[in-house]
Amino acid sequence: MCGIVGVTGSSQAASVLLEGLKRLEYRGYDSAGLAIARPGGPVVYKEEGKIRNLEARLDGEDLSGTCGIAHTRWATHGAPNQINAHPHLAGKVAVVHNGIIENHNALKVQLGKKGRIFRSETDTEVLAHLIDDFYKGDLVEAVQLALGVVEGAFGIAVIHSDEPDLIVGARKGSPLVVGVGDGVNYLASDVSAILEHTRQVIYLDDGEMVTLRPSGIATMNINNEAITKEIQEITWDLSQIQKGGFAHFMLKEIFEQPRTIRDSFRGRILPESGDVKLGGIQLTDWELRNIRRIIILACGTSFHAGLVGEYMLEEYAHIPVEVEYASEFRYRSPIIEAGTLCLVISQSGETIDTLEAMREAKRKGAKVLGITNVVGSTIARESECGVYIHAGPEIGVASTKAFTSQVTILGLITILLGRRGHINADRGTKMLRELDKIPDLVQQVLDHSDRIMEIAKVYAHHRNCLYLGRGVNFPIALEGALKLKEISYIHAEGYPAAEMKHGPIALIDPQMPVVVIATKDGSYDKIVGNVQEVRARSGKIISVVTEGDEEIAKLSDHVITIPDTMNFWMPLLSVVPLQLLAYHIAVLRGEDVDQPRNLAKAVTVE
């Protein structure tokens, strides 16, 4: 959450900062601001609302200066207004901050006794005053002393006008990446902000700091001990974070799924032997065969992918699986037994709840395998082994392509484990050959986007929606409901279809659309009965069915067909029309689908 960008050594510092903020806006868009180092004190500009408001404010201003920091905010402490926007100023110090300073109230009292006056409601302003209070001519030392007394999570960038070419950055629980240039260096919370200027980056770990000057970069820990960091090369292109002719990033990312699903299994499947090769899983065959229990830790959309993985792993690998909300896992006393493998799923690799749950699992002795999209992310670095989903940058706040790539990887892990136990070579070959067809089948679903838009027109005015599914389609019902509520603000709930009779059926009336995921599987006859129950109560039925299914079609008000495939891979198809339905409804309602209210892409605060 929130976005940070900094630059030193650029003759166009303000322009670099503003363009960087635009690329980070999906991480937070309540307010935005920037500060340029000047001899008399940093010049700060900030505005409530989206970055275009800040851009308008800067028109005609003197933005000269070669060093500065900027921020786009997702509000935690204090309303999303101009006063609470970052950067925060104290004396000649300017600070931008992602995270939460948990002891800010106590520090505010202490600083107030020294005559410090606070203008905002934020925890970050306390940090700015603390650094200014400690400053005695050495910004690095002042930052280190301040961080020694704060509690909580932070990713920060700090400037001081007495050292006008210096940026000091530090992280604990909130990501920071350093961009290495030639006479110009960069700092950001996400590589997308600086990719236009450099592909050479350094990822900071928790407890690390960095100093950036035009002449060079130095890394150290918070105790001021020098450390050596590896410079990494970014391999993806700037075009991947541009809309490419689509109206919205979300629509672009939905339509990218034939490619991203294929990229997630490319080079990893061995159809001839019915097996899978995942180079990031550094476990021996003996260790794989002796996994006795799997715990999946995730939040939001990744949690729903984990639920799909539970069905896959238990049915085909015959290993008991529990899917846990990462945000709850470490606040009880989880029991980790010998032979427990934890699969940790996070698109960004920085989700704070998932990261802390992973650390708790490691402390209790579990083997940990990270499944993430972002190379160099904290979960990728801290997990013992892992798999990248290779979905490419996902800018739309409501996740789409990452979900299908996560499900694909969970399917591959299932086959990998199953081939060491209950899946023979012939069955493995069949599963992998069917996977190879999935991208083309997804494209067939996408080809019906206009038809789904016509259905969306009928239901865009409704205020509630119920999603029903059985078996592996139950997590798809949850994900479909989440997509609709995230971007259209329609209240939507996903339920196991059999649970409808245990309460939700009371809601069924002509104003309650019911989306039923009813693909052909072992529970098909049961879901037909559920559809009849809804119809008997005058509910409006939208059915997602397998091509050729006429039974449920006769009972439904609207039908969306998807190609047939084996049940194991069906979630990769059945979720796509639900993504499109949510997208079209949100657009018809005039909502900002890429930047839905109150949400941000990477949840880095608890």
Secondary structure as UniProt FT lines:
FT   STRAND          3..8
FT   TURN            11..12
FT   HELIX           13..24
FT   HELIX           25..27
FT   STRAND          31..36
FT   TURN            39..40
FT   STRAND          43..48
FT   HELIX           51..58
FT   TURN            59..60
FT   STRAND          67..73
FT   TURN            82..84
FT   STRAND          88..90
FT   TURN            91..92
FT   STRAND          93..101
FT   TURN            102..103
FT   HELIX           104..113
FT   TURN            114..115
FT   HELIX           124..134
FT   HELIX           139..147
FT   TURN            148..149
FT   STRAND          152..160
FT   TURN            161..162
FT   STRAND          163..173
FT   STRAND          177..179
FT   STRAND          185..188
FT   HELIX           191..193
FT   TURN            194..197
FT   STRAND          200..203
FT   TURN            206..207
FT   STRAND          208..213
FT   TURN            214..215
FT   STRAND          216..221
FT   TURN            222..223
FT   STRAND          232..233
FT   HELIX           238..241
FT   TURN            244..245
FT   HELIX           249..255
FT   HELIX           257..265
FT   TURN            266..268
FT   STRAND          269..270
FT   TURN            271..274
FT   STRAND          275..276
FT   TURN            279..280
FT   HELIX           285..289
FT   STRAND          293..298
FT   HELIX           300..312
FT   HELIX           313..317
FT   STRAND          321..325
FT   HELIX           326..329
FT   TURN            330..331
FT   TURN            338..339
FT   STRAND          340..346
FT   HELIX           352..363
FT   TURN            364..365
FT   STRAND          367..372
FT   TURN            375..376
FT   HELIX           378..382
FT   STRAND          385..388
FT   HELIX           401..418
FT   TURN            419..422
FT   HELIX           425..446
FT   TURN            447..448
FT   HELIX           449..459
FT   TURN            460..461
FT   STRAND          464..469
FT   TURN            471..472
FT   HELIX           473..488
FT   STRAND          491..496
FT   HELIX           497..502
FT   HELIX           504..507
FT   TURN            510..511
FT   STRAND          513..518
FT   TURN            522..523
FT   HELIX           524..536
FT   TURN            537..538
FT   STRAND          540..546
FT   TURN            547..548
FT   HELIX           551..555
FT   STRAND          558..562
FT   HELIX           567..569
FT   HELIX           571..588
FT   TURN            589..590
FT   TURN            597..598
//
